Structure formats: C-alpha cells, structure tokens
Amino acid sequence: MSKAAVADSPVVGDKKATRAAAQEKKLKRGRLKKRIAGGVVAVLAVFIWYGMQPFRGDADYGVCRTFAELRIAYPHTMKILSYENYGGAWKIFYSFIGEYGEQRSNYIDCAFTVNPANGQRELKEVKINRRPVSKEELKRFNLSIPGVLKGKPNLVIPAPLDEADLMGLRTVYEQ
C-alpha cells in the first residue's frame, strides 16, 4: 500500500474518526427531529385551519336563502338567526332591516323536489311566515335556479345563537 492510502484509512481506536462519525450521526438525528417536528406542525396547522372554517349548507340551503334575499329590500342586512334541515326541506329564521329602517324578522320554509323532465332540483313549495308564495312566482324562480347555483350563493351557516341573543330577541317581540 502506498503511504497516502495508509494515511487516509482510519486506524482502529482513532479518536478523530470516531468523533467525526458521532457528529455526523448527531447531525442526521437533528435533521430527522426537525423534519418530524415540521410534519407535526404542518398537520396541526391543517387541523386548526379546517376547524376554523364556518359550517356550510348544501345547494338547497343556498337557493332558499337566495329566494329570501330577493324578497327583502336590503339583502346585505340579512342575518341568519337559526335554521333547520328536514331532508328535502329547509326552514330558515332570519332578521333584516326593512324599507323604513326598522328591524324585522321572518322565517322561510322551502320544500324541494326533483323535476322529472330535466332531473334538476326545484322549489315545490315556499312559505314565508306561514304564507305560501304563488305558484307563478315559484315557476319563474325555478327557471333561474341554474343561474343562482352558477353564481355560487352564500352557503355559510352561522353558529347557533347563545342565550343572551335569545333573550334580546324576546324583549324585541314583547314591545
């Protein structure tokens, strides 16, 4: 063997070679720990982000909400207070500011069915404050449902009201 090859080969019991190997092992463990910690942080971030997203309704909820928004003068003031889903029907209780600046509240019942001619969902019956909407108005609105869905209606479902909000509503109705 040449002298250069003998000088490069580690000697048994060589402290420098052992120290270098130990440091390399520590660096590899440190990198592995950082990767695992980064993965855990990324998974937690995704869970937190997903948990912070508001609840969303389906397309029927969006159509029913849009129908209610079209019936009030200032739809941007509409606030959904509560909702119930009965399979093919939605009941939405909402408040809004009326034409003369008064705070009003209504609820809307929307029942859906599938049109056998084209296979699309449409409104079968709508009641606002227990008063049915005319069949002619429903027929005209049903023609616009594909456009409403293409426009991506607001599907955000609000969090339930707490006890303080319910007491505030009760005092409004007692006046």
HELIX and SHEET records of a PDB file:
HELIX    1   1 LYS A    3  ASP A    8  1                                   6    
HELIX    2   2 LYS A   15  MET A   52  1                                  38    
HELIX    3   3 ALA A   59  LEU A   70  1                                  12    
HELIX    4   4 PRO A   75  THR A   77  5                                   3    
HELIX    5   5 LYS A  135  LYS A  150  1                                  16    
HELIX    6   6 GLU A  163  GLU A  174  1                                  12    
SHEET    1   A 2 PHE A  55  ARG A  56  0                                        
SHEET    2   A 2 VAL A 156  ILE A 157 -1                                        
SHEET    1   B 5 LYS A  79  ASN A  85  0                                        
SHEET    2   B 5 ALA A  89  ILE A  97 -1                                        
SHEET    3   B 5 GLN A 103  VAL A 114 -1                                        
SHEET    4   B 5 ARG A 121  ILE A 128 -1                                        
SHEET    5   B 5 ARG A 131  PRO A 132 -1                                        
END                                                                             
